[in-house]
Amino acid sequence: MTTAYPAQLPGHIDLKALLPLYLVIFIGFCGYSLMITLFVPMLMGSNGFLAAEATVGERSFALGLLLAIYPLGQFLGSPVLGALSDRYGRRPLLVGSLFVTIFAYTIISAGIEWRSLATIAVGGLIGGLAESNIAVAQSAISDVTDPDERPRLFAWTYSSCSLGYIAGPIIGGQLALMLGWSAPFWAMVPLLVATLIWTAVQFRETHAPDHSKGFDAIGTIANLGTVLTDRPIRRLYLINFLIYLALFGYFRMVLVYLVDRWHTTVDQTTLIYSGLALISAVASFGLMAPLTRRFGLDRLAVGACVIAGIAMMLVTAFPALNSIWITAGSTTLAGTLALAACPTILSNAVSMERQGRVLGNNQALQVGAESLSAIAGGAMAALFVPLPLIAFGGLLICCALLLLLLGPVKISATVE
């Protein structure tokens, strides 16, 4: 089959052709949210995964290791899949990674049936490596969009993430209650098969394969070191990492604050989290494009970081639970804009030939920041529950200052 490259031209975007990319991201985060939601009660209770006499400390340690496996896979896999997609094209990597993901969820499901943590861990590692395809999806979006359209379409990726974090726990939790712990993970298999088929049929290649490019998996992972040396985008890498650290820390710790401050029930917490996800979707789908046109991407990123930082700190300032819709709602809205704007600035700062590698590195930084934010947020909350929201809010304001100091970044074709 012969395909022209690119399959779509900037300014003439076939949104229907891009829908499989957003489905890939949505399904990936549905699965990850299942792990976060279900592994906790699975291991902390006496469900046969650990010895009945295991202490709380032993259970917590095993849970921490199990939850760290998937992000570790993504951290290692993102730069590799990004670089491979530059060499072989986006479509083969997306289709191949989805096939591997189906295999991974089969292993996880079987491991839960067998009560084997080692089997679950192997499946989680394979799944994390394969679902690094989020970086490939972002690269495919950047292939067919110009800088004016990219903020809006990148913002939609974060809406897909948010929706996955909501759909996974809500539906998966009910399946687990009715049919057992493994049922939600078995249910992921046919969903992934459908996603694989749709992607193979609907998605057209957006990047011409370049087999002249060499590839070394170890070297590609080691290439993560270029986030410290690649001028001038190394500063963008740093800013993105700090923004991810602050905002993913917020998304994890705001629920802890709700339960501690207002003793919210499961139903209340789910309702609030669903409402915040809706706000995120509105920001991505309805606000990103017009605000970018009005203020410009750089100014929007700065303003979004400032607003999100201040609002995040104000979450802790009001005594009434209903205030959360204003404070956390503003944080979520502005934070979603910041999450979409800053990777877009990075994408716009490099040549088309470097999109896969650079966005793969950035995805690895995002996963690393997400893991670190949970550790840092938990440590701060152990001292004072509101502290993470105050600290992460202040960090976002610092990121805005760094963006102001950085100024516009010219397109970089090579690593300096």
Secondary structure, 3 states (H helix, E strand, C coil): CCCCCCCCECCECCHHHHHHHHHHHHHHHHHHHHHHHHHHHHHHCCCCCCCCCCCHHHHHHHHHHHHHHHHHHHHHHHHHHHHHHHHHCHHHHHHHHHHHHHHHHHHHHHHHHHCCHHHHHHHHHHHHHHCCHHHHHHHHHHHCCCCCCHHHHHHHHHHHHHHHHHHHHHHHHHHHHHHCCCHHHHHHHHHHHHHHHHHHHHCCCCCCCCCCCCCCHHHHHHHHHHHCCCCCHHHHHHHHHHHHHHHHHHHHHHHHHHHHHHCCCHHHHHHHHHHHHHHHHHHHHHHHHHHHHHHCHHHHHHHHHHHHHHHHHHCCCCCCHHHHHHHHHHHHHHHHHHHHHHHHHHHHCECHHHHHHHHHHHHHHHHHHHHHHHHHHHHHHHHCCCHHHHHHHHHHHHHHHHHHHHCCCCCECCCC
